[in-house]
């Protein structure tokens, strides 16, 4: 985990260095302005870390002041770098044709990238705040005979903090109440700040006949286990920490913690096979697991996961797809087990989504054989 973090930090620092040289080549600023630019880029590089530290030390106003521009910058810088790397080779091509040189100057390339990033930012901001209701039908041969269908509202990856996803939370809870599901589940990463306990009341207003259950994601451990436990209790969500509960005769729900708890020395119960062993093998068994990683076949009929955000922001889709076998949606793992990965509700880091709109999922389980 630590080497990966160092690699990401080095890559993020490299983006700032490239941006500095892009500005220098495009505008040739005087020496004093270059010093100012280097200082500003250094501050922007450190802003996400300052924001997290201020948030944890209860300086909410300062965290908000730094966090908004800092997270916008993080995403904009990535898009700018990718566009700049795509357009910069045109200068070498134009060098062969003097008439084209003025059209692909360093300044024109810089301004074109800046304009494109602004357009992408508007698109990404709008997409991130347009919650979709995804109704997914799942054929489940072991669904108890007395139940025609089972309607499950799936919430994941809200990442609620000081300045993100509060409007989505209001939309989310209103839609859950409107859908009137039989069961409400959270696949983890609901909160990203220790100062969101008051928001738990909105979840507490959502009730379902078979109950409200949740599992811990990696960000619950980042925020702090004690805070996460308090939030879920106040939200009326029963945590399944390597446990299984019988929802109705022949219908079981199991859940496990995210494995990241081990990195923090916190109590972590992440053995999905041990959790599933608590349920009868001939019953209809559902498993909540934040991250869609598995070792060996599972004795579950349906696994519900989140974590991937379906990439959240292009081109992270490519990175996530290379990391996980499945990016999002419904998939068949083996003869018994199906997997549903939700794109999640909120955003983490930059407050944008591009190519991965937020979703509240309504899984409708009905008796039948799944397609192969």
C-alpha positions in Angstrom: 0.0 0.0 0.0 2.8 2.5 0.9 4.8 1.9 -2.3 1.6 2.5 -4.3 1.0 5.7 -2.4 4.5 7.0 -3.2 4.0 6.1 -6.8 0.8 8.1 -7.0 2.4 11.1 -5.2 5.3 11.0 -7.6 3.0 10.9 -10.6 0.9 13.8 -9.2 4.0 15.9 -8.6 5.1 15.2 -12.2 1.9 16.6 -13.5 2.6 19.9 -11.7 6.1 20.0 -13.2 4.8 19.5 -16.7 2.2 22.2 -16.2 4.9 24.6 -15.1 6.9 24.0 -18.2 3.7 24.3 -20.4 3.1 27.8 -18.9 6.7 28.8 -19.3 6.8 27.7 -23.0 3.4 29.3 -23.8 3.9 32.7 -22.1 7.6 33.1 -21.2 6.8 34.8 -17.9 9.5 37.0 -16.2 11.7 35.5 -13.5 9.7 36.8 -10.5 6.4 35.5 -12.0 8.0 32.1 -12.4 8.8 32.0 -8.7 5.2 32.9 -7.9 4.0 30.2 -10.2 6.2 27.6 -8.6 5.0 28.6 -5.2 1.4 28.5 -6.3 1.8 25.0 -7.8 3.5 23.8 -4.6 0.5 25.0 -2.6 -2.0 23.4 -5.0 0.0 20.1 -4.8 -0.3 20.1 -1.0 -3.9 21.4 -0.8 -5.6 17.9 -0.6 -3.4 16.9 2.3 -4.0 20.2 4.1 -7.7 19.8 3.6 -7.8 16.4 5.2 -5.6 17.5 8.1 -7.8 20.6 8.8 -10.9 18.5 8.5 -9.7 16.0 11.1 -8.6 18.8 13.4 -12.0 20.4 13.3 -11.1 23.5 11.3 -14.1 23.0 9.0 -14.2 26.5 7.4 -10.5 26.4 6.4 -10.9 22.8 5.1 -13.8 23.9 3.0 -12.0 27.0 1.7 -9.0 24.9 0.6 -10.8 21.8 -0.4 -13.1 23.1 -3.2 -10.4 24.7 -5.4 -7.9 22.0 -4.5 -10.1 19.1 -5.7 -11.2 21.0 -8.8 -7.5 21.6 -9.6 -6.7 17.9 -9.1 -9.0 16.8 -11.9 -8.4 19.7 -14.2 -4.7 19.1 -14.1 -5.1 15.5 -15.1 -7.3 16.4 -18.1 -4.9 19.3 -19.1 -1.9 17.0 -19.0 -3.5 14.3 -21.2 -4.7 16.9 -23.7 -1.4 18.6 -23.8 0.5 15.4 -24.4 -1.9 14.6 -27.3 -1.5 18.0 -28.9 2.2 18.8 -28.3 3.5 16.3 -30.9 1.7 18.5 -33.5 4.5 21.1 -33.1 7.0 18.6 -34.5 4.8 17.9 -37.4 4.2 21.6 -38.1 7.9 22.3 -38.1 8.0 20.8 -41.5 5.4 23.2 -42.8 6.2 26.8 -41.8 2.7 28.0 -42.7 1.3 25.8 -39.9 3.7 26.9 -37.1 1.6 29.8 -35.9 -1.5 27.6 -35.6 0.1 25.1 -33.3 2.2 27.4 -31.2 2.8 26.6 -27.5 0.4 29.3 -26.5 -2.4 28.1 -28.8 -1.9 24.5 -27.5 -2.0 25.7 -23.9 -5.2 27.8 -24.5 -6.9 25.0 -26.4 -6.2 22.6 -23.5 -7.5 25.1 -21.0 -10.7 25.6 -23.0 -11.2 21.9 -23.4 -10.6 21.3 -19.6 -13.2 24.0 -18.8 -15.8 22.2 -21.0 -15.0 18.8 -19.5 -15.3 20.4 -16.0 -18.8 21.6 -16.7 -19.8 18.2 -18.2 -18.3 16.4 -15.3 -19.9 18.6 -12.6 -23.3 18.2 -14.2 -23.0 14.4 -14.6 -21.8 14.0 -10.9 -25.0 15.7 -9.7 -27.6 13.8 -11.9 -28.5 10.8 -9.8 -29.8 7.9 -11.9 -32.2 5.1 -10.6 -30.9 1.8 -12.1 -33.5 -0.9 -11.9 -31.8 -4.3 -12.4 -33.6 -7.6 -12.6 -31.8 -10.6 -11.2 -32.9 -14.2 -11.8 -32.4 -16.1 -8.5 -33.4 -19.8 -8.5 -33.1 -20.1 -4.7 -35.4 -17.2 -3.9 -37.9 -18.6 -1.3 -41.1 -19.9 -3.0 -43.4 -17.7 -1.0 -41.8 -14.5 -2.3 -42.6 -13.4 -5.8 -39.8 -10.8 -5.8 -37.4 -9.1 -3.6 -36.7 -5.4 -4.0 -33.3 -4.2 -2.7 -32.2 -0.6 -2.6 -28.4 -0.5 -2.9 -26.4 2.5 -1.8 -22.6 2.8 -2.0 -19.7 5.2 -2.2 -21.5 8.4 -1.1 -18.3 9.8 0.3 -20.1 12.4 2.3 -17.8 15.2 3.7 -17.9 18.9 4.4 -18.4 20.1 0.9 -19.3 17.1 -1.2 -22.5 15.1 -2.0 -24.9 16.8 0.4 -27.4 17.5 -2.4 -27.0 13.9 -3.6 -27.8 12.7 -0.1 -31.1 14.6 -0.1 -32.0 13.2 -3.5 -30.9 9.7 -2.5 -33.0 9.4 0.7 -36.0 10.9 -1.1 -35.7 8.3 -3.9 -35.3 5.4 -1.4 -38.5 6.4 0.3 -40.3 6.7 -3.0 -39.1 3.3 -4.2 -40.4 1.5 -1.0 -37.9 -1.4 -1.2 -38.2 -4.5 0.9 -34.5 -4.2 2.0 -32.0 -1.3 2.1 -28.3 -2.1 2.0 -25.1 0.0 1.9 -22.0 -1.5 0.3 -19.7 0.9 2.1 -17.8 4.3 1.9 -20.8 6.3 3.1 -18.7 9.0 4.9 -15.4 10.7 4.3 -15.3 13.2 7.2 -15.7 13.0 11.0 -18.0 16.0 10.8 -21.0 14.3 9.1 -22.7 12.6 12.0 -25.6 15.1 11.8 -26.3 13.9 8.3 -27.1 10.4 9.6 -30.6 11.5 10.5 -31.5 11.6 6.8 -30.7 7.9 6.5 -32.6 7.2 9.7 -35.7 8.3 7.9 -35.4 5.5 5.4 -37.0 2.2 6.5 -37.7 -1.1 4.9 -39.7 -4.2 6.1 -36.7 -6.5 6.0 -34.3 -3.9 7.6 -31.4 -1.7 6.8 -27.9 -3.1 6.7 -24.4 -2.0 5.8 -20.8 -3.0 5.6 -17.6 -1.0 6.2 -15.6 0.3 3.2 -12.0 1.4 3.2 -13.0 5.1 3.7 -14.8 4.2 7.0 -11.4 3.1 8.2 -9.7 6.2 6.8 -12.2 8.4 8.7 -11.8 6.4 11.9 -13.6 3.2 13.0 -15.2 4.9 16.0 -16.7 7.7 14.0 -17.9 5.2 11.3 -19.6 3.0 13.9 -21.4 6.1 15.5 -22.6 7.2 12.0 -24.1 3.9 11.1 -25.8 3.5 14.4 -27.3 7.0 14.1 -28.3 6.2 10.5 -30.2 3.1 11.7 -28.0 0.8 9.6 -27.0 -2.5 11.1 -23.4 -3.4 10.3 -22.6 -6.9 9.2 -19.0 -7.5 10.2 -18.4 -11.1 9.1 -21.9 -11.9 10.1 -25.0 -13.4 8.5 -28.6 -12.7 9.4 -31.8 -14.5 8.4 -34.1 -11.9 6.8 -37.0 -14.3 6.3 -37.3 -18.1 6.1 -34.9 -19.3 3.5 -33.4 -15.8 2.8 -30.0 -14.7 4.4 -27.8 -11.7 4.2 -24.1 -11.8 5.0 -21.5 -9.0 5.1 -17.8 -8.4 5.7 -15.5 -5.4 6.5 -13.1 -4.0 3.9 -9.6 -5.5 4.3 -8.0 -2.1 4.7 -8.8 -2.2 8.4 -5.7 -4.5 8.8 -3.5 -1.6 7.6 -4.7 0.6 10.4 -4.5 -2.0 13.2 -8.2 -1.7 13.7 -10.6 -4.6 14.3 -11.4 -6.0 10.8 -13.6 -8.9 10.0 -13.1 -9.5 6.2 -13.4 -13.3 5.7 -16.3 -13.6 3.3 -16.1 -17.5 3.3 -16.4 -17.4 7.2 -19.4 -15.1 6.9 -21.2 -17.2 4.3 -20.5 -20.4 6.4 -23.0 -19.0 8.9 -25.9 -19.3 6.4 -27.4 -22.6 5.2 -25.9 -23.6 1.8 -29.4 -24.4 0.4 -30.8 -21.0 1.3 -30.9 -17.9 -0.8 -27.8 -16.0 0.4 -26.8 -12.5 -0.4 -23.4 -11.1 0.4 -22.4 -7.4 0.9 -18.7 -6.8 0.2 -17.4 -3.3 -0.5 -14.6 -4.3 -2.9 -15.2 -6.9 -5.7 -12.2 -9.1 -4.9 -12.7 -12.8 -4.2 -10.6 -15.8 -3.5 -12.3 -19.0 -4.7 -16.0 -19.8 -5.3 -18.6 -18.4 -2.9 -21.7 -20.0 -1.5 -23.7 -16.9 -2.3 -26.4 -16.3 -4.9 -25.7 -12.6 -5.3 -22.8 -10.5 -4.2 -23.3 -6.7 -4.0 -20.2 -4.5 -4.2 -19.1 -0.9 -4.9 -15.7 0.7 -4.6 -14.9 1.0 -8.3 -17.0 4.1 -9.0 -16.9 2.6 -12.6 -13.8 4.7 -12.9 -15.6 7.9 -11.9 -13.6 10.1 -14.3 -12.3 9.3 -17.7 -9.6 8.0 -18.3 -9.5 6.4 -14.8 -11.9 3.8 -16.3 -8.9 2.3 -18.0 -6.9 2.0 -14.7 -9.9 0.5 -12.8 -10.7 -1.9 -15.6 -7.0 -3.1 -15.5 -7.3 -3.6 -11.7 -10.7 -5.4 -11.4 -12.2 -8.1 -13.6 -15.5 -6.2 -13.7 -16.0 -2.4 -13.7 -19.7 -2.1 -12.9 -23.1 -3.8 -13.6 -24.4 -7.4 -13.3 -22.0 -10.3 -13.9 -22.0 -14.1 -13.4 -19.0 -15.4 -11.4 -19.9 -19.1 -11.6 -22.8 -21.6 -11.7 -24.2 -20.2 -8.5 -23.0 -16.7 -7.8 -23.8 -13.5 -9.6 -22.1 -10.1 -8.8 -23.6 -6.6 -9.0 -21.1 -3.7 -8.8 -22.8 -0.3 -8.4 -21.2 2.9 -9.8 -21.9 4.5 -6.4 -23.7 7.7 -5.5 -21.0 10.3 -4.8 -17.5 11.3 -5.8 -14.2 10.9 -4.1 -11.4 13.5 -4.7 -12.5 15.7 -7.6 -16.2 16.5 -7.5 -16.7 15.2 -11.1 -17.9 12.2 -12.9 -17.4 11.6 -16.6 -18.7 8.5 -18.2 -19.8 7.0 -14.9 -23.0 8.7 -13.7 -24.0 8.3 -10.0 -26.6 5.6 -9.3 -29.1 4.4 -6.7 -29.7 0.8 -7.6 -33.0 -1.1 -7.2 -32.2 -4.8 -7.5 -35.3 -6.8 -8.2 -34.7 -10.5 -7.4 -37.2 -12.9 -9.0 -37.3 -16.7 -9.2 -35.7 -18.1 -12.4 -32.4 -19.2 -13.9 -29.8 -16.5 -14.7 -28.5 -16.3 -18.3 -25.2 -18.0 -18.9 
